[in-house]
Amino acid sequence: MDINKAFTILLGFEGGISNNPNDKGGLTKYGISKASYPDVDIANLTEEKAKDIYTTDYWEAAGCDLVKDELRYALFDTAVNMGVKEAIKLLQQACGAAIDGALGAETLGKSNTITIADYLLCRLLRYNAIMDANTSQIVFRKGWTSRVAAIYNMQKQGQV
């Protein structure tokens, strides 16, 4: 798995433009939100520019090339959906490393002992905590859980 394949898969989840009033990101295109990128013209964002953002700010920042292949897309997708630090914290939770949001030697070593199922379960538990803390986010439950299931199934079929 590399960023080119990961970006292609991501577009299946994040393609198009949206402006859901319940989405804290506001205007969003290719999954890039105005809230996270206030200086980017979201309405006119190109696919190429979106890929550049994803490469630097998510794939590289989360250390996706450093984890075992089975976890690469799930880590990347979680970083996109929840933020890089949260994605790494979930990895640490899943593998039993100290939870600090930094991808260090302990996390990398211990992450070799877990499966994608271990990681995605932690992601689902985090979604539940988000919805428990803020019921307005329940509107995203079906999309969140469907996305996790799709990633798991794609990995099992050798697509990620």
C-alpha positions as CSV (number, residue, x, y, z in Angstrom):
1,M,0.0,0.0,0.0
2,D,1.3,3.4,-0.9
3,I,-0.2,6.9,-1.0
4,N,-1.3,6.6,-4.6
5,K,-3.5,3.5,-3.9
6,A,-4.6,4.9,-0.5
7,F,-5.8,8.2,-2.1
8,T,-7.7,6.3,-4.8
9,I,-9.5,4.3,-2.2
10,L,-10.1,7.4,0.0
11,L,-11.9,9.1,-2.9
12,G,-14.5,6.4,-2.7
13,F,-15.3,7.6,0.8
14,E,-14.4,11.3,0.5
15,G,-15.2,12.2,-3.1
16,G,-17.4,15.1,-3.9
17,I,-18.4,18.3,-2.0
18,S,-20.5,18.6,1.1
19,N,-21.6,21.2,3.6
20,N,-23.5,19.3,6.3
21,P,-24.5,21.6,9.1
22,N,-23.8,18.9,11.7
23,D,-20.2,18.4,10.3
24,K,-17.8,20.6,12.3
25,G,-15.6,20.8,9.3
26,G,-18.0,23.0,7.3
27,L,-17.6,23.1,3.5
28,T,-15.7,20.0,2.5
29,K,-14.4,18.7,-0.8
30,Y,-12.4,15.4,-1.2
31,G,-12.6,15.2,2.6
32,I,-10.6,18.5,2.9
33,S,-12.6,20.8,5.2
34,K,-12.7,24.6,5.4
35,A,-12.3,24.4,9.2
36,S,-9.0,22.5,8.9
37,Y,-7.8,24.4,5.9
38,P,-9.2,28.0,6.1
39,D,-6.7,29.3,3.5
40,V,-7.6,26.7,0.9
41,D,-10.3,27.6,-1.7
42,I,-12.4,24.4,-0.9
43,A,-15.0,25.0,-3.6
44,N,-12.2,25.0,-6.3
45,L,-9.9,22.5,-4.7
46,T,-8.4,20.1,-7.4
47,E,-7.9,16.4,-6.9
48,E,-4.2,16.9,-7.3
49,K,-4.0,19.6,-4.6
50,A,-6.1,17.3,-2.3
51,K,-3.7,14.5,-2.9
52,D,-0.8,16.8,-2.0
53,I,-2.5,17.7,1.3
54,Y,-3.2,14.0,2.1
55,T,0.3,13.0,1.3
56,T,2.0,15.5,3.6
57,D,-0.5,16.2,6.3
58,Y,-1.9,12.7,6.7
59,W,0.0,9.8,5.1
60,E,3.5,11.1,6.1
61,A,2.4,12.8,9.3
62,A,0.8,9.6,10.6
63,G,3.8,7.5,9.6
64,C,1.7,5.2,7.3
65,D,4.8,3.9,5.5
66,L,6.3,2.9,8.9
67,V,3.6,0.5,10.0
68,K,3.0,-3.0,8.7
69,D,1.1,-3.1,5.4
70,E,-2.1,-4.5,6.9
71,L,-2.5,-1.4,9.0
72,R,-1.4,1.3,6.5
73,Y,-4.8,2.2,4.9
74,A,-6.7,1.9,8.2
75,L,-4.2,4.3,9.9
76,F,-4.3,6.7,7.0
77,D,-8.1,6.7,6.8
78,T,-8.4,7.2,10.5
79,A,-6.0,10.1,10.4
80,V,-8.2,11.7,7.7
81,N,-11.4,11.0,9.6
82,M,-10.3,11.8,13.1
83,G,-6.9,13.6,12.9
84,V,-3.3,12.3,12.9
85,K,-2.8,12.4,16.7
86,E,-6.1,10.5,17.3
87,A,-5.2,7.9,14.7
88,I,-1.9,7.2,16.4
89,K,-3.6,7.2,19.9
90,L,-6.0,4.5,18.6
91,L,-3.0,2.5,17.3
92,Q,-1.4,2.8,20.7
93,Q,-4.5,1.8,22.4
94,A,-4.9,-1.3,20.1
95,C,-1.3,-2.5,20.6
96,G,-0.9,-1.6,24.3
97,A,1.7,1.1,23.9
98,A,1.9,4.3,26.0
99,I,-0.8,6.6,24.7
100,D,0.7,9.9,23.7
101,G,-0.2,10.4,20.1
102,A,3.4,10.2,18.9
103,L,4.5,7.4,16.6
104,G,7.7,6.2,18.3
105,A,9.7,3.0,18.6
106,E,7.5,1.4,21.2
107,T,4.3,2.0,19.2
108,L,5.9,0.8,15.9
109,G,7.3,-2.4,17.6
110,K,4.0,-3.3,19.4
111,S,1.9,-2.4,16.4
112,N,3.4,-5.5,14.6
113,T,1.5,-7.7,17.0
114,I,-2.0,-6.5,16.2
115,T,-4.4,-7.0,13.3
116,I,-6.6,-4.5,11.4
117,A,-9.5,-5.9,13.4
118,D,-7.8,-4.8,16.7
119,Y,-7.3,-1.3,15.3
120,L,-10.7,-0.9,13.8
121,L,-12.4,-2.0,17.0
122,C,-10.7,0.8,18.8
123,R,-11.9,3.2,16.1
124,L,-15.5,2.0,16.6
125,L,-15.2,2.4,20.4
126,R,-13.9,6.0,19.8
127,Y,-16.9,6.8,17.6
128,N,-19.2,5.6,20.4
129,A,-17.5,7.9,22.9
130,I,-17.9,10.8,20.5
131,M,-21.6,10.1,20.1
132,D,-22.0,9.6,23.9
133,A,-20.4,13.0,24.5
134,N,-22.3,14.8,21.8
135,T,-25.6,13.4,20.6
136,S,-25.7,15.6,17.6
137,Q,-23.0,13.4,16.1
138,I,-25.3,10.3,16.1
139,V,-26.3,11.4,12.6
140,F,-22.9,10.1,11.4
141,R,-23.2,6.7,13.0
142,K,-24.3,4.7,9.9
143,G,-21.6,6.3,7.7
144,W,-18.9,5.8,10.3
145,T,-19.7,2.2,11.0
146,S,-20.2,1.4,7.3
147,R,-16.8,2.9,6.5
148,V,-15.1,0.8,9.1
149,A,-16.8,-2.3,7.9
150,A,-15.8,-1.5,4.3
151,I,-12.2,-1.0,5.2
152,Y,-12.1,-4.3,7.1
153,N,-13.8,-6.1,4.2
154,M,-11.4,-4.5,1.7
155,Q,-8.4,-5.7,3.7
156,K,-9.8,-9.2,4.0
157,Q,-10.2,-9.3,0.2
158,G,-6.7,-8.0,-0.3
159,Q,-7.7,-4.7,-1.7
160,V,-6.0,-2.5,0.9
